[in-house]
């Protein structure tokens, strides 16, 4: 086995035979990532095309992703994805008002047939060394830990040619069969799962647990309509509900950028270290262009304060043209001065209704929330979301 950092191609040139090495290498990385994800979920709801993966690694000014691969002969058997966030316009000097982030995010992926051979550990060492070389002092990782409700996501067998380990990758938790200490609820980490054992062996500490939940959109219209129509938040407190698909309208761009900056600072983080993000209209437009390159369209619902004419809360849902059966909940945030008025539930319900109108072919909507965020978990339950998986955040100071 040998490891090396990839030179990412500008584009995937699959028409030439033989394919250029950079294209062939990245295609292997993309295929391996999709394989491992589908083995965890038992579904293709999280498939990301190679083109969209490449755009996600290269199209944004505020993050760059680098890939180290492990090979046997010409086959990629594992990789480390090292994502380095940047603050556009920020400086690195101690006198700067806005410093570059000191964190980096890593994902380690190893083919099932090559696990427990030191491949993942070798890739992790490569990623940590590169992060340190680039001035990052804290490494973070979010992992797939346990699938709690396979039926809720339409999970089924995943068969892979040439793979001896076709089942058993996911520690499915069945009611009444949990260990007494750590497996007592949807927000608990399953410490015997492969990701938890690997993180602990590498010196990573648990920093937060996210709960993934799914909403069956085929049965969601009634609950969303009841929550939306039953809420008096808008009328009683002087708000108008507005919405759009794609780029934010110009008249609301500044207010939305301000809300996005608050999201980075105020979302529950547990022990996860986060850098301050400065958002303005230019950064918002750059993010929208990057999403377009990744084939991602945002459906947004927001509330406007009638007294000021400004947006004071929003909720967004991500959709991909090549995954029509599924959608993903993004941010939901209400400005602190306007909280405790039922606006968060109103926003989520109204946006689910908007999704059903704009994407009638979608079957499932996924969301990820911090286990300690009880308010949003209650709102999810009211709308019909079911907890389906645990996703711990791990952290290590280099």
Buried (B, 14 or more C-beta within 10 A) or exposed (E): EEBEBBEBBEEBEEEEEEBBEBBBBBBBBBEBBBBBBBBBBBBBBBBBBBBBBBBBBBBBBBBBBBBBBBBBEEEBBBBBBBBBBBBBEBEEEEEEEEBBBBBBBBBBBBBBEBBEBEBBBBBBBBBBEBBEEEEBBBBBBBBBBBBBBBEBBBBEEBEBEEEEEEEEBBBBBEEEEBEEEEBEBBBBBBBEBBBBEBBEEBEBEBBBBBBBBBBBBEEBEEBBBEBBEEBEBBEEBBBEBBBBBEBBEEEBBBBBBBBBBBBBEEBBBBEBBEBEBBBBBEBBBBBBBBBBBBBBBBBBBBBBBEEEEBBBBBBBBBBBEEBEBBBBBBBBBBBEEBBEBBBBBBBBBBBBBBBBEBBEEBBBBBBBBBBEBEEBBEBBEBBBBBBBBBBBBBBBEE
